[in-house]
């Protein structure tokens, strides 16, 4: 069954400022927040903000859920159309 997470924040690793909000898509998401493990890739949609610069620079970012749990990520593939999906890689 396809599931999605709650809205998650993407933060700049250096400044801790919010860049965007995303929703992760995928299968068999654990009930403990849905953040991925190292080496895992998850599809996502952007709900607010822009990740073009971070994607083009392959910048390492933080992904934070509502409980404050964080994971380091990079944007592996950026959504190219309004309702399309990108890929986040967990580092």
N, CA, C and O atoms as a CHARMM CRD file, in Angstrom:
* protein
*
  364
    1    1 UNK  N      0.83800  -1.18900   0.00000 PROA 1      0.00000
    2    1 UNK  CA     0.00000   0.00000   0.00000 PROA 1      0.00000
    3    1 UNK  C      0.87500   1.24100   0.00000 PROA 1      0.00000
    4    1 UNK  O      1.80100   1.34400   0.80500 PROA 1      0.00000
    5    2 UNK  N      0.60300   2.16200  -0.86800 PROA 2      0.00000
    6    2 UNK  CA     1.36000   3.41000  -0.96400 PROA 2      0.00000
    7    2 UNK  C      0.95800   4.34500   0.17500 PROA 2      0.00000
    8    2 UNK  O     -0.22900   4.58100   0.40500 PROA 2      0.00000
    9    3 UNK  N      1.95300   4.87400   0.88400 PROA 3      0.00000
   10    3 UNK  CA     1.69700   5.77200   2.00200 PROA 3      0.00000
   11    3 UNK  C      2.49300   7.05100   1.81000 PROA 3      0.00000
   12    3 UNK  O      3.42600   7.09700   1.00800 PROA 3      0.00000
   13    4 UNK  N      2.12500   8.08200   2.54600 PROA 4      0.00000
   14    4 UNK  CA     2.89800   9.32000   2.54700 PROA 4      0.00000
   15    4 UNK  C      3.10600   9.77100   3.97800 PROA 4      0.00000
   16    4 UNK  O      2.32200   9.42800   4.86300 PROA 4      0.00000
   17    5 UNK  N      4.15100  10.53300   4.20600 PROA 5      0.00000
   18    5 UNK  CA     4.43100  11.07000   5.53100 PROA 5      0.00000
   19    5 UNK  C      3.67200  12.36700   5.73600 PROA 5      0.00000
   20    5 UNK  O      3.07900  12.91300   4.80500 PROA 5      0.00000
   21    6 UNK  N      3.70000  12.84800   6.96200 PROA 6      0.00000
   22    6 UNK  CA     3.25400  14.20900   7.21800 PROA 6      0.00000
   23    6 UNK  C      4.25100  15.14500   6.54200 PROA 6      0.00000
   24    6 UNK  O      5.30200  14.70100   6.08100 PROA 6      0.00000
   25    7 UNK  N      3.93500  16.41600   6.48200 PROA 7      0.00000
   26    7 UNK  CA     4.83700  17.39300   5.88200 PROA 7      0.00000
   27    7 UNK  C      6.12000  17.48200   6.71200 PROA 7      0.00000
   28    7 UNK  O      6.06600  17.61600   7.93500 PROA 7      0.00000
   29    8 UNK  N      7.26400  17.40700   6.04500 PROA 8      0.00000
   30    8 UNK  CA     8.57600  17.44600   6.69100 PROA 8      0.00000
   31    8 UNK  C      9.33300  18.68800   6.24400 PROA 8      0.00000
   32    8 UNK  O      9.14300  19.17100   5.12700 PROA 8      0.00000
   33    9 UNK  N     10.19300  19.20600   7.12200 PROA 9      0.00000
   34    9 UNK  CA    10.97900  20.39200   6.80400 PROA 9      0.00000
   35    9 UNK  C     12.34300  19.99000   6.26200 PROA 9      0.00000
   36    9 UNK  O     12.96800  19.05000   6.75300 PROA 9      0.00000
   37   10 UNK  N     12.79700  20.71700   5.23800 PROA 10     0.00000
   38   10 UNK  CA    14.16800  20.58000   4.76100 PROA 10     0.00000
   39   10 UNK  C     14.89900  21.83500   5.18900 PROA 10     0.00000
   40   10 UNK  O     14.48400  22.95400   4.88800 PROA 10     0.00000
   41   11 UNK  N     16.02100  21.62100   5.91600 PROA 11     0.00000
   42   11 UNK  CA    16.77700  22.72200   6.50400 PROA 11     0.00000
   43   11 UNK  C     18.19100  22.77500   5.94400 PROA 11     0.00000
   44   11 UNK  O     18.78400  21.74800   5.61400 PROA 11     0.00000
   45   12 UNK  N     18.71700  23.98300   5.84500 PROA 12     0.00000
   46   12 UNK  CA    20.11700  24.17700   5.48900 PROA 12     0.00000
   47   12 UNK  C     20.97200  23.62200   6.62700 PROA 12     0.00000
   48   12 UNK  O     20.72300  23.93600   7.79100 PROA 12     0.00000
   49   13 UNK  N     21.95900  22.81500   6.31200 PROA 13     0.00000
   50   13 UNK  CA    22.79300  22.16400   7.31900 PROA 13     0.00000
   51   13 UNK  C     23.61500  23.17700   8.10600 PROA 13     0.00000
   52   13 UNK  O     23.84600  22.98400   9.30000 PROA 13     0.00000
   53   14 UNK  N     24.06100  24.25200   7.46300 PROA 14     0.00000
   54   14 UNK  CA    24.92100  25.24600   8.11800 PROA 14     0.00000
   55   14 UNK  C     24.14000  26.24900   8.95100 PROA 14     0.00000
   56   14 UNK  O     24.52100  26.54800  10.08300 PROA 14     0.00000
   57   15 UNK  N     23.05100  26.76900   8.40200 PROA 15     0.00000
   58   15 UNK  CA    22.31900  27.85000   9.07300 PROA 15     0.00000
   59   15 UNK  C     21.09800  27.35200   9.85100 PROA 15     0.00000
   60   15 UNK  O     20.54400  28.08500  10.67100 PROA 15     0.00000
   61   16 UNK  N     20.68300  26.11700   9.59900 PROA 16     0.00000
   62   16 UNK  CA    19.49100  25.52200  10.22400 PROA 16     0.00000
   63   16 UNK  C     18.20500  26.24600   9.84100 PROA 16     0.00000
   64   16 UNK  O     17.18800  26.09900  10.51800 PROA 16     0.00000
   65   17 UNK  N     18.23800  27.03000   8.75900 PROA 17     0.00000
   66   17 UNK  CA    17.04700  27.73100   8.27200 PROA 17     0.00000
   67   17 UNK  C     16.26800  26.81700   7.32700 PROA 17     0.00000
   68   17 UNK  O     16.84400  26.04400   6.56200 PROA 17     0.00000
   69   18 UNK  N     14.93600  26.93300   7.40600 PROA 18     0.00000
   70   18 UNK  CA    14.07000  26.13200   6.55100 PROA 18     0.00000
   71   18 UNK  C     14.16600  26.59400   5.10400 PROA 18     0.00000
   72   18 UNK  O     14.09800  27.78800   4.81200 PROA 18     0.00000
   73   19 UNK  N     14.32400  25.62300   4.19600 PROA 19     0.00000
   74   19 UNK  CA    14.39200  25.90200   2.76300 PROA 19     0.00000
   75   19 UNK  C     13.08100  25.52200   2.08700 PROA 19     0.00000
   76   19 UNK  O     12.58300  26.24000   1.22000 PROA 19     0.00000
   77   20 UNK  N     12.53200  24.38300   2.49600 PROA 20     0.00000
   78   20 UNK  CA    11.32800  23.86400   1.84600 PROA 20     0.00000
   79   20 UNK  C     10.60400  22.91300   2.77900 PROA 20     0.00000
   80   20 UNK  O     11.12700  22.50700   3.81700 PROA 20     0.00000
   81   21 UNK  N      9.37700  22.56700   2.38000 PROA 21     0.00000
   82   21 UNK  CA     8.61400  21.50200   3.03700 PROA 21     0.00000
   83   21 UNK  C      8.28900  20.46600   1.97600 PROA 21     0.00000
   84   21 UNK  O      7.97300  20.79800   0.83400 PROA 21     0.00000
   85   22 UNK  N      8.37300  19.19600   2.37800 PROA 22     0.00000
   86   22 UNK  CA     8.13800  18.09100   1.44700 PROA 22     0.00000
   87   22 UNK  C      7.27800  17.01900   2.10300 PROA 22     0.00000
   88   22 UNK  O      7.11700  16.98800   3.32300 PROA 22     0.00000
   89   23 UNK  N      6.73500  16.15100   1.27400 PROA 23     0.00000
   90   23 UNK  CA     6.04300  14.94200   1.71600 PROA 23     0.00000
   91   23 UNK  C      6.75200  13.77900   1.04400 PROA 23     0.00000
   92   23 UNK  O      6.91700  13.76900  -0.17600 PROA 23     0.00000
   93   24 UNK  N      7.17800  12.78600   1.84500 PROA 24     0.00000
   94   24 UNK  CA     7.81400  11.59500   1.29600 PROA 24     0.00000
   95   24 UNK  C      6.74900  10.59500   0.88200 PROA 24     0.00000
   96   24 UNK  O      5.73600  10.43300   1.56300 PROA 24     0.00000
   97   25 UNK  N      6.98200   9.92800  -0.23100 PROA 25     0.00000
   98   25 UNK  CA     6.08300   8.91100  -0.75100 PROA 25     0.00000
   99   25 UNK  C      6.81200   7.57900  -0.70000 PROA 25     0.00000
  100   25 UNK  O      8.04200   7.54800  -0.68300 PROA 25     0.00000
  101   26 UNK  N      6.08600   6.50300  -0.67700 PROA 26     0.00000
  102   26 UNK  CA     6.75400   5.21600  -0.71900 PROA 26     0.00000
  103   26 UNK  C      5.94500   4.11800  -0.08700 PROA 26     0.00000
  104   26 UNK  O      4.80200   4.31700   0.32500 PROA 26     0.00000
  105   27 UNK  N      6.55000   2.96500  -0.01700 PROA 27     0.00000
  106   27 UNK  CA     5.89100   1.77000   0.49300 PROA 27     0.00000
  107   27 UNK  C      6.48200   1.37200   1.83800 PROA 27     0.00000
  108   27 UNK  O      7.66300   1.59400   2.10300 PROA 27     0.00000
  109   28 UNK  N      5.64100   0.78100   2.68400 PROA 28     0.00000
  110   28 UNK  CA     6.06100   0.21300   3.96400 PROA 28     0.00000
  111   28 UNK  C      6.82300   1.19800   4.83400 PROA 28     0.00000
  112   28 UNK  O      7.88700   0.87800   5.36300 PROA 28     0.00000
  113   29 UNK  N      6.28600   2.37100   4.97500 PROA 29     0.00000
  114   29 UNK  CA     6.89600   3.37400   5.83900 PROA 29     0.00000
  115   29 UNK  C      6.62900   2.98500   7.28200 PROA 29     0.00000
  116   29 UNK  O      5.48300   2.72300   7.64900 PROA 29     0.00000
  117   30 UNK  N      7.66400   2.94200   8.10200 PROA 30     0.00000
  118   30 UNK  CA     7.49900   2.59900   9.51000 PROA 30     0.00000
  119   30 UNK  C      6.68500   3.67100  10.21600 PROA 30     0.00000
  120   30 UNK  O      6.67900   4.83300   9.80900 PROA 30     0.00000
  121   31 UNK  N      6.00300   3.27100  11.27300 PROA 31     0.00000
  122   31 UNK  CA     5.15800   4.20200  12.00900 PROA 31     0.00000
  123   31 UNK  C      5.96300   5.15100  12.89100 PROA 31     0.00000
  124   31 UNK  O      5.37900   6.02700  13.52900 PROA 31     0.00000
  125   32 UNK  N      7.27100   5.00400  12.94600 PROA 32     0.00000
  126   32 UNK  CA     8.08500   5.85800  13.81700 PROA 32     0.00000
  127   32 UNK  C      8.55500   7.13000  13.12800 PROA 32     0.00000
  128   32 UNK  O      9.58700   7.68100  13.51200 PROA 32     0.00000
  129   33 UNK  N      7.85000   7.60200  12.14900 PROA 33     0.00000
  130   33 UNK  CA     8.16800   8.88100  11.54800 PROA 33     0.00000
  131   33 UNK  C      8.47400   8.82900  10.06900 PROA 33     0.00000
  132   33 UNK  O      8.38000   9.85000   9.38800 PROA 33     0.00000
  133   34 UNK  N      8.83700   7.67300   9.55500 PROA 34     0.00000
  134   34 UNK  CA     9.03100   7.53700   8.12800 PROA 34     0.00000
  135   34 UNK  C     10.33000   8.09300   7.57700 PROA 34     0.00000
  136   34 UNK  O     10.47700   8.18900   6.35800 PROA 34     0.00000
  137   35 UNK  N     11.28500   8.46700   8.43500 PROA 35     0.00000
  138   35 UNK  CA    12.56400   8.93100   7.92100 PROA 35     0.00000
  139   35 UNK  C     13.35900   7.72600   7.45900 PROA 35     0.00000
  140   35 UNK  O     13.24300   6.64000   8.02800 PROA 35     0.00000
  141   36 UNK  N     14.16500   7.91800   6.42700 PROA 36     0.00000
  142   36 UNK  CA    14.88500   6.80200   5.83600 PROA 36     0.00000
  143   36 UNK  C     16.20400   6.50100   6.51400 PROA 36     0.00000
  144   36 UNK  O     16.72000   7.30800   7.28700 PROA 36     0.00000
  145   37 UNK  N     16.74300   5.33100   6.21700 PROA 37     0.00000
  146   37 UNK  CA    18.03800   4.91800   6.72500 PROA 37     0.00000
  147   37 UNK  C     19.11100   5.23500   5.69500 PROA 37     0.00000
  148   37 UNK  O     18.81200   5.43100   4.51700 PROA 37     0.00000
  149   38 UNK  N     20.36000   5.28500   6.14100 PROA 38     0.00000
  150   38 UNK  CA    21.49700   5.59600   5.27800 PROA 38     0.00000
  151   38 UNK  C     21.47300   4.72900   4.02000 PROA 38     0.00000
  152   38 UNK  O     21.30300   3.51200   4.09100 PROA 38     0.00000
  153   39 UNK  N     21.64600   5.37900   2.86900 PROA 39     0.00000
  154   39 UNK  CA    21.67700   4.68700   1.59000 PROA 39     0.00000
  155   39 UNK  C     20.31400   4.48900   0.94800 PROA 39     0.00000
  156   39 UNK  O     20.22100   4.09100  -0.21300 PROA 39     0.00000
  157   40 UNK  N     19.26100   4.76400   1.69900 PROA 40     0.00000
  158   40 UNK  CA    17.90700   4.59600   1.19000 PROA 40     0.00000
  159   40 UNK  C     17.51700   5.79700   0.32900 PROA 40     0.00000
  160   40 UNK  O     17.97400   6.91400   0.57500 PROA 40     0.00000
  161   41 UNK  N     16.68600   5.57200  -0.66400 PROA 41     0.00000
  162   41 UNK  CA    16.15000   6.66600  -1.47000 PROA 41     0.00000
  163   41 UNK  C     14.63800   6.63400  -1.36500 PROA 41     0.00000
  164   41 UNK  O     14.02600   5.56600  -1.34100 PROA 41     0.00000
  165   42 UNK  N     14.03800   7.82600  -1.30400 PROA 42     0.00000
  166   42 UNK  CA    12.57700   7.94000  -1.21100 PROA 42     0.00000
  167   42 UNK  C     12.11100   8.99900  -2.18700 PROA 42     0.00000
  168   42 UNK  O     12.77300  10.02000  -2.37500 PROA 42     0.00000
  169   43 UNK  N     10.98000   8.75300  -2.79900 PROA 43     0.00000
  170   43 UNK  CA    10.39800   9.77400  -3.66400 PROA 43     0.00000
  171   43 UNK  C      9.70100  10.80700  -2.79500 PROA 43     0.00000
  172   43 UNK  O      9.28000  10.51400  -1.67600 PROA 43     0.00000
  173   44 UNK  N      9.58300  12.02200  -3.32300 PROA 44     0.00000
  174   44 UNK  CA     8.98600  13.11000  -2.56900 PROA 44     0.00000
  175   44 UNK  C      8.31900  14.11100  -3.48500 PROA 44     0.00000
  176   44 UNK  O      8.59300  14.16400  -4.68400 PROA 44     0.00000
  177   45 UNK  N      7.44100  14.90000  -2.90300 PROA 45     0.00000
  178   45 UNK  CA     6.86500  16.06200  -3.58000 PROA 45     0.00000
  179   45 UNK  C      7.13800  17.28500  -2.71600 PROA 45     0.00000
  180   45 UNK  O      7.18400  17.19100  -1.48900 PROA 45     0.00000
  181   46 UNK  N      7.31700  18.41600  -3.35500 PROA 46     0.00000
  182   46 UNK  CA     7.54600  19.68100  -2.65200 PROA 46     0.00000
  183   46 UNK  C      6.18900  20.32600  -2.38600 PROA 46     0.00000
  184   46 UNK  O      5.38900  20.51200  -3.30300 PROA 46     0.00000
  185   47 UNK  N      5.93700  20.66700  -1.11200 PROA 47     0.00000
  186   47 UNK  CA     4.68300  21.34200  -0.76700 PROA 47     0.00000
  187   47 UNK  C      4.87300  22.84700  -0.64200 PROA 47     0.00000
  188   47 UNK  O      3.92600  23.61000  -0.83200 PROA 47     0.00000
  189   48 UNK  N      6.09600  23.28100  -0.32200 PROA 48     0.00000
  190   48 UNK  CA     6.41000  24.71400  -0.33500 PROA 48     0.00000
  191   48 UNK  C      7.91900  24.88000  -0.42300 PROA 48     0.00000
  192   48 UNK  O      8.68300  24.02100   0.01700 PROA 48     0.00000
  193   49 UNK  N      8.33400  26.00700  -1.00400 PROA 49     0.00000
  194   49 UNK  CA     9.76000  26.28600  -1.15300 PROA 49     0.00000
  195   49 UNK  C     10.31300  25.83400  -2.49300 PROA 49     0.00000
  196   49 UNK  O      9.57600  25.40700  -3.38200 PROA 49     0.00000
  197   50 UNK  N     11.64000  25.94000  -2.61500 PROA 50     0.00000
  198   50 UNK  CA    12.33600  25.62300  -3.86100 PROA 50     0.00000
  199   50 UNK  C     13.66500  24.96800  -3.52100 PROA 50     0.00000
  200   50 UNK  O     14.39900  25.47000  -2.66900 PROA 50     0.00000
  201   51 UNK  N     13.98600  23.86100  -4.16800 PROA 51     0.00000
  202   51 UNK  CA    15.21600  23.12600  -3.90100 PROA 51     0.00000
  203   51 UNK  C     16.17100  23.11000  -5.08700 PROA 51     0.00000
  204   51 UNK  O     17.10400  22.30700  -5.11700 PROA 51     0.00000
  205   52 UNK  N     15.95100  23.98200  -6.06200 PROA 52     0.00000
  206   52 UNK  CA    16.78400  23.98200  -7.27900 PROA 52     0.00000
  207   52 UNK  C     18.26700  24.17500  -6.96100 PROA 52     0.00000
  208   52 UNK  O     19.10200  23.39400  -7.41500 PROA 52     0.00000
  209   53 UNK  N     18.59800  25.20800  -6.18600 PROA 53     0.00000
  210   53 UNK  CA    20.00900  25.49200  -5.88000 PROA 53     0.00000
  211   53 UNK  C     20.65200  24.34100  -5.11000 PROA 53     0.00000
  212   53 UNK  O     21.78800  23.96000  -5.39400 PROA 53     0.00000
  213   54 UNK  N     19.93700  23.79400  -4.15000 PROA 54     0.00000
  214   54 UNK  CA    20.47700  22.70300  -3.34200 PROA 54     0.00000
  215   54 UNK  C     20.68100  21.44800  -4.19100 PROA 54     0.00000
  216   54 UNK  O     21.65600  20.72000  -4.00400 PROA 54     0.00000
  217   55 UNK  N     19.76700  21.20100  -5.11500 PROA 55     0.00000
  218   55 UNK  CA    19.92500  20.05800  -6.01700 PROA 55     0.00000
  219   55 UNK  C     21.11400  20.26300  -6.94900 PROA 55     0.00000
  220   55 UNK  O     21.93600  19.36200  -7.11800 PROA 55     0.00000
  221   56 UNK  N     21.20900  21.44300  -7.55300 PROA 56     0.00000
  222   56 UNK  CA    22.28200  21.68200  -8.52900 PROA 56     0.00000
  223   56 UNK  C     23.66900  21.65100  -7.87900 PROA 56     0.00000
  224   56 UNK  O     24.65000  21.30300  -8.53700 PROA 56     0.00000
  225   57 UNK  N     23.75800  22.00900  -6.60100 PROA 57     0.00000
  226   57 UNK  CA    25.03000  21.97200  -5.87200 PROA 57     0.00000
  227   57 UNK  C     25.25800  20.64700  -5.15000 PROA 57     0.00000
  228   57 UNK  O     26.32000  20.42900  -4.56500 PROA 57     0.00000
  229   58 UNK  N     24.25500  19.75700  -5.19000 PROA 58     0.00000
  230   58 UNK  CA    24.29500  18.49000  -4.44800 PROA 58     0.00000
  231   58 UNK  C     24.63500  18.73500  -2.97000 PROA 58     0.00000
  232   58 UNK  O     25.44600  18.02800  -2.37300 PROA 58     0.00000
  233   59 UNK  N     23.99800  19.74300  -2.41300 PROA 59     0.00000
  234   59 UNK  CA    24.20900  20.18000  -1.04000 PROA 59     0.00000
  235   59 UNK  C     23.62100  19.16900  -0.05400 PROA 59     0.00000
  236   59 UNK  O     22.53800  18.63000  -0.28200 PROA 59     0.00000
  237   60 UNK  N     24.34000  18.91600   1.04400 PROA 60     0.00000
  238   60 UNK  CA    23.82600  18.07400   2.11600 PROA 60     0.00000
  239   60 UNK  C     22.88900  18.91700   2.97000 PROA 60     0.00000
  240   60 UNK  O     23.21700  20.03900   3.35400 PROA 60     0.00000
  241   61 UNK  N     21.71900  18.35800   3.26000 PROA 61     0.00000
  242   61 UNK  CA    20.65800  19.07100   3.97800 PROA 61     0.00000
  243   61 UNK  C     20.17100  18.22600   5.14700 PROA 61     0.00000
  244   61 UNK  O     20.49900  17.04400   5.24400 PROA 61     0.00000
  245   62 UNK  N     19.38100  18.83900   6.04100 PROA 62     0.00000
  246   62 UNK  CA    18.71000  18.11500   7.11100 PROA 62     0.00000
  247   62 UNK  C     17.24000  17.98800   6.78200 PROA 62     0.00000
  248   62 UNK  O     16.62200  18.93500   6.29600 PROA 62     0.00000
  249   63 UNK  N     16.68000  16.82500   7.04500 PROA 63     0.00000
  250   63 UNK  CA    15.25400  16.59200   6.94200 PROA 63     0.00000
  251   63 UNK  C     14.74100  16.40900   8.36600 PROA 63     0.00000
  252   63 UNK  O     15.25700  15.56500   9.09900 PROA 63     0.00000
  253   64 UNK  N     13.72100  17.19100   8.77700 PROA 64     0.00000
  254   64 UNK  CA    13.22200  17.14500  10.15300 PROA 64     0.00000
  255   64 UNK  C     11.72300  16.86300  10.16200 PROA 64     0.00000
  256   64 UNK  O     10.96000  17.46800   9.40900 PROA 64     0.00000
  257   65 UNK  N     11.31300  15.93300  11.02600 PROA 65     0.00000
  258   65 UNK  CA     9.88700  15.65500  11.17100 PROA 65     0.00000
  259   65 UNK  C      9.30700  16.46500  12.32400 PROA 65     0.00000
  260   65 UNK  O     10.02900  17.20900  12.98900 PROA 65     0.00000
  261   66 UNK  N      8.00700  16.32300  12.56100 PROA 66     0.00000
  262   66 UNK  CA     7.32700  17.11400  13.58800 PROA 66     0.00000
  263   66 UNK  C      7.81100  16.79700  14.99600 PROA 66     0.00000
  264   66 UNK  O      7.69600  17.63600  15.88900 PROA 66     0.00000
  265   67 UNK  N      8.35500  15.59200  15.21200 PROA 67     0.00000
  266   67 UNK  CA     8.86700  15.20200  16.52300 PROA 67     0.00000
  267   67 UNK  C     10.29000  15.69700  16.75600 PROA 67     0.00000
  268   67 UNK  O     10.84900  15.49800  17.83400 PROA 67     0.00000
  269   68 UNK  N     10.88300  16.34600  15.73900 PROA 68     0.00000
  270   68 UNK  CA    12.24400  16.86300  15.86500 PROA 68     0.00000
  271   68 UNK  C     13.32700  15.89400  15.43100 PROA 68     0.00000
  272   68 UNK  O     14.51100  16.22000  15.51500 PROA 68     0.00000
  273   69 UNK  N     12.94700  14.69600  14.96200 PROA 69     0.00000
  274   69 UNK  CA    13.95300  13.75400  14.46300 PROA 69     0.00000
  275   69 UNK  C     14.51100  14.26300  13.15600 PROA 69     0.00000
  276   69 UNK  O     13.77900  14.81500  12.33400 PROA 69     0.00000
  277   70 UNK  N     15.81700  14.08000  12.95600 PROA 70     0.00000
  278   70 UNK  CA    16.47900  14.59400  11.75500 PROA 70     0.00000
  279   70 UNK  C     17.26900  13.50000  11.05400 PROA 70     0.00000
  280   70 UNK  O     17.70700  12.52900  11.67000 PROA 70     0.00000
  281   71 UNK  N     17.43800  13.68100   9.75900 PROA 71     0.00000
  282   71 UNK  CA    18.28800  12.81900   8.94900 PROA 71     0.00000
  283   71 UNK  C     18.98200  13.69600   7.91800 PROA 71     0.00000
  284   71 UNK  O     18.37800  14.62400   7.38000 PROA 71     0.00000
  285   72 UNK  N     20.25500  13.40200   7.64000 PROA 72     0.00000
  286   72 UNK  CA    20.96200  14.12500   6.58700 PROA 72     0.00000
  287   72 UNK  C     20.58500  13.51800   5.25000 PROA 72     0.00000
  288   72 UNK  O     20.50700  12.30000   5.09500 PROA 72     0.00000
  289   73 UNK  N     20.35200  14.41000   4.28000 PROA 73     0.00000
  290   73 UNK  CA    19.89700  13.99000   2.95200 PROA 73     0.00000
  291   73 UNK  C     20.59100  14.81100   1.88000 PROA 73     0.00000
  292   73 UNK  O     21.27900  15.79000   2.17000 PROA 73     0.00000
  293   74 UNK  N     20.39800  14.39600   0.64400 PROA 74     0.00000
  294   74 UNK  CA    20.68400  15.23200  -0.52300 PROA 74     0.00000
  295   74 UNK  C     19.57700  14.97700  -1.52700 PROA 74     0.00000
  296   74 UNK  O     18.94800  13.91900  -1.52200 PROA 74     0.00000
  297   75 UNK  N     19.34600  15.95400  -2.38500 PROA 75     0.00000
  298   75 UNK  CA    18.31700  15.83100  -3.41000 PROA 75     0.00000
  299   75 UNK  C     18.96100  15.14300  -4.61600 PROA 75     0.00000
  300   75 UNK  O     19.78800  15.73600  -5.30800 PROA 75     0.00000
  301   76 UNK  N     18.57500  13.89000  -4.86000 PROA 76     0.00000
  302   76 UNK  CA    19.14800  13.11900  -5.96400 PROA 76     0.00000
  303   76 UNK  C     18.47700  13.46300  -7.28800 PROA 76     0.00000
  304   76 UNK  O     19.13300  13.49200  -8.33000 PROA 76     0.00000
  305   77 UNK  N     17.19500  13.72000  -7.25100 PROA 77     0.00000
  306   77 UNK  CA    16.44400  14.08900  -8.46100 PROA 77     0.00000
  307   77 UNK  C     15.35500  15.07100  -8.04200 PROA 77     0.00000
  308   77 UNK  O     14.63300  14.84500  -7.07100 PROA 77     0.00000
  309   78 UNK  N     15.25400  16.14200  -8.77900 PROA 78     0.00000
  310   78 UNK  CA    14.29600  17.20100  -8.48600 PROA 78     0.00000
  311   78 UNK  C     13.01300  16.98000  -9.28700 PROA 78     0.00000
  312   78 UNK  O     13.08400  16.62000 -10.46200 PROA 78     0.00000
  313   79 UNK  N     11.83800  17.18900  -8.67600 PROA 79     0.00000
  314   79 UNK  CA    10.60800  17.10500  -9.47200 PROA 79     0.00000
  315   79 UNK  C     10.64200  18.15000 -10.58400 PROA 79     0.00000
  316   79 UNK  O     11.00900  19.30000 -10.34200 PROA 79     0.00000
  317   80 UNK  N     10.26500  17.76200 -11.78800 PROA 80     0.00000
  318   80 UNK  CA    10.36500  18.69800 -12.91800 PROA 80     0.00000
  319   80 UNK  C      9.03800  19.34200 -13.28900 PROA 80     0.00000
  320   80 UNK  O      9.01400  20.34800 -13.99700 PROA 80     0.00000
  321   81 UNK  N      7.94100  18.77400 -12.82000 PROA 81     0.00000
  322   81 UNK  CA     6.62700  19.33700 -13.10500 PROA 81     0.00000
  323   81 UNK  C      5.86300  19.51600 -11.80900 PROA 81     0.00000
  324   81 UNK  O      6.26400  18.98700 -10.77200 PROA 81     0.00000
  325   82 UNK  N      4.77900  20.24700 -11.85700 PROA 82     0.00000
  326   82 UNK  CA     3.99100  20.60900 -10.67600 PROA 82     0.00000
  327   82 UNK  C      3.65800  19.41500  -9.77600 PROA 82     0.00000
  328   82 UNK  O      3.90800  19.47700  -8.57200 PROA 82     0.00000
  329   83 UNK  N      3.11300  18.35700 -10.31500 PROA 83     0.00000
  330   83 UNK  CA     2.68600  17.21500  -9.50300 PROA 83     0.00000
  331   83 UNK  C      3.57100  15.99000  -9.70200 PROA 83     0.00000
  332   83 UNK  O      3.10000  14.85900  -9.58200 PROA 83     0.00000
  333   84 UNK  N      4.84400  16.20600 -10.00200 PROA 84     0.00000
  334   84 UNK  CA     5.74300  15.07000 -10.20900 PROA 84     0.00000
  335   84 UNK  C      6.57000  14.81800  -8.94800 PROA 84     0.00000
  336   84 UNK  O      6.48900  15.56700  -7.97500 PROA 84     0.00000
  337   85 UNK  N      7.35300  13.76500  -8.98600 PROA 85     0.00000
  338   85 UNK  CA     8.12800  13.33000  -7.83200 PROA 85     0.00000
  339   85 UNK  C      9.61700  13.51100  -8.07000 PROA 85     0.00000
  340   85 UNK  O     10.09400  13.42100  -9.20100 PROA 85     0.00000
  341   86 UNK  N     10.35000  13.76700  -6.98500 PROA 86     0.00000
  342   86 UNK  CA    11.80000  13.78000  -6.99800 PROA 86     0.00000
  343   86 UNK  C     12.30000  12.63100  -6.13800 PROA 86     0.00000
  344   86 UNK  O     11.50600  11.83300  -5.64000 PROA 86     0.00000
  345   87 UNK  N     13.62000  12.54300  -5.96100 PROA 87     0.00000
  346   87 UNK  CA    14.21200  11.50800  -5.12400 PROA 87     0.00000
  347   87 UNK  C     15.12600  12.14100  -4.08000 PROA 87     0.00000
  348   87 UNK  O     15.95600  12.99500  -4.39400 PROA 87     0.00000
  349   88 UNK  N     14.95800  11.70700  -2.84100 PROA 88     0.00000
  350   88 UNK  CA    15.83100  12.11300  -1.73800 PROA 88     0.00000
  351   88 UNK  C     16.69300  10.90600  -1.38800 PROA 88     0.00000
  352   88 UNK  O     16.18900   9.78900  -1.26800 PROA 88     0.00000
  353   89 UNK  N     18.00700  11.13800  -1.22500 PROA 89     0.00000
  354   89 UNK  CA    18.91600  10.09200  -0.76300 PROA 89     0.00000
  355   89 UNK  C     19.27700  10.37400   0.67500 PROA 89     0.00000
  356   89 UNK  O     19.67200  11.48900   1.01600 PROA 89     0.00000
  357   90 UNK  N     19.14300   9.36300   1.52600 PROA 90     0.00000
  358   90 UNK  CA    19.51500   9.50000   2.93500 PROA 90     0.00000
  359   90 UNK  C     20.99000   9.16800   3.09900 PROA 90     0.00000
  360   90 UNK  O     21.45700   8.12500   2.64100 PROA 90     0.00000
  361   91 UNK  N     21.71300  10.06100   3.75500 PROA 91     0.00000
  362   91 UNK  CA    23.16500   9.91100   3.91100 PROA 91     0.00000
  363   91 UNK  C     23.53800   9.40800   5.29500 PROA 91     0.00000
  364   91 UNK  O     24.72000   9.22800   5.58800 PROA 91     0.00000
